[in-house]
Amino acid sequence: MASHKIRVIQFGLGPIGQSCIRTMLSKDFAIDLVGAIDIDPDKVGHDVSDILGLEKPIGVVISPDAAKTLADTRPDIVVHTTTSFLDRMYDQLMLCARAGVNVISSTEELSYPFDRYPELARELDAVARENVVSILGTGVNPGYAMDALALMATGVCTEVFKIEVNRVVDAGLRRLPLQLKVGARLSVDEFNEKKAAGTLGHIGLVESVRLVADGLGWPLDRIDEQLEPVVSDRQVVTPYLTVEEGQVAGIHHSAKGYIGDNCVLDLDLKMYVGAEEPRDAVLVTGDPPMDLVVRGGIFGDTATVATLINGIPSVLNATPGLKTVKDVPVLRAFGTKWMREAVGV
């Protein structure tokens, strides 16, 4: 990692991108925000401080011209938060890589793109290697709660036979885009129409299955995926919307990986408005068995931002190419209170 302050561009200023900037500004002894990219006409031309509601300008103006911003600022890394789908932002990644800039991205399909987009993955890896940069897709899920945490749990096992991961998320505590993405407030018929069109649900569950299997060297024969609505049995009011009894509150999404007839990976996600007893749980059937539970669950919005910012040093230290979280060191907190005090800030 560079000894100077890490020069960072924020690419995408939606809710997560804005939270990333706030976190970076709180770590200004280690991070220098040098650019911001977004195509939203309501944001372009504004100082970042205007979008964040800060009292004083910080001197970073939002630009729609990614190529010019990369050339003018010469960053060490781009924090990328634009879309969940790799094929929609592939050109953005290629632009960064060809400019010689590392990337850490919240794009869910980038977490393990080798099966869904094998050709795009090969091209990204080749261009990254050619330009001596690294590209990493991460986040809370995929990237941590249902894959990296499961892999980490196996580190003390001499044998592993099966892994079960259960994540229960109260979507009512999350941002509006996520509530809409899981279908909150839809009728069951509307849910099924959007499901058929592939326009709702959690993105990345199959990527998590493949990531864990690859990390353990397990040759899966097939993956079975199911997505069903969770129908609310009562009225639930969030800061953004109201779900009535009988309307869809969210999703029950599962993916199971098989070797032969044996289910060896079982990932189960319930994400809906009003979910009770939120939690993240990993159960490893092995020697020794492991049973991990995060009571209350991992709060996704904060954790997503944390994985992106905490992953910056890992990406800068990685060998060139397209990486997954299994290829880089275990993420750890970066720029904490004690680190600031140690450097006299």
TASUL-V542539 format. One record per backbone hydrogen bond with DSSP energy under -1.0 kcal/mol. NH is the residue of the N-H (numbers start at 1). CO is the residue of the C=O. Records with the same first field share a line. If there is no record, write none. Layout:
# TASUL-V542539
NH=CO + CO
This chain:
# TASUL-V542539
6=30
8=32
9=77
10=35
11=79
12=37
18=14
19=15
20=16
21=17
22=18
23=19
24=20
25=21
26=22
27=24
28=25
30=27
31=27
32=6
34=8
35=8
37=10
38=63
43=40
44=40
45=62
46=43
48=60
50=47
52=48
53=49
54=49
62=46
63=36
66=64
69=65
70=66
71=67
72=68
73=69
74=70
76=7
77=7
78=102
79=9
80=104
81=11
89=86
90=86
93=89
94=90
95=91
96=92
97=93
98=94
99=95
100=97
101=96
102=76
103=134
104=78
105=136
106=80
109=84
110=107
111=108
117=113
121=117
122=118
123=119
124=120
125=121
126=122
127=123
128=124
129=125
130=126
131=127
132=129
133=128
135=321
136=103
138=105
145=140
149=144
151=147
152=148
153=149
155=152
157=154
158=287
161=285
162=285
163=264
164=283
165=266
166=281
167=268
168=279
169=270
171=169 + 272
173=170
174=171
179=175
180=176
181=177
182=178
183=180
184=179
185=248
186=183
191=187
192=188
193=189
194=190
195=191
196=192
197=193
198=195
199=194
201=181
208=204
209=205
210=206
211=207
212=208
213=209
214=210
215=211
216=212
218=213
220=218
221=258
222=258
224=256
226=254
228=252
230=250
232=247
236=243
238=241
243=236
246=232
247=244
248=186
249=230
250=230
251=271
252=228
253=269
254=226
255=267
256=224
257=265
258=222
259=262
262=259
264=257
265=257
266=163
267=255
268=165
269=253
270=167
271=251
272=169
273=249
275=272
279=168
280=294
281=166
282=292
283=164
284=290
285=162
287=159
290=284
292=282
294=280
296=278
297=294
303=299
304=300
305=301
306=302
307=303
308=304
309=305
310=306
311=307
312=309
315=311
316=312
317=313
321=133
323=135
327=324
340=336
341=337
342=338
343=339
344=341
345=340
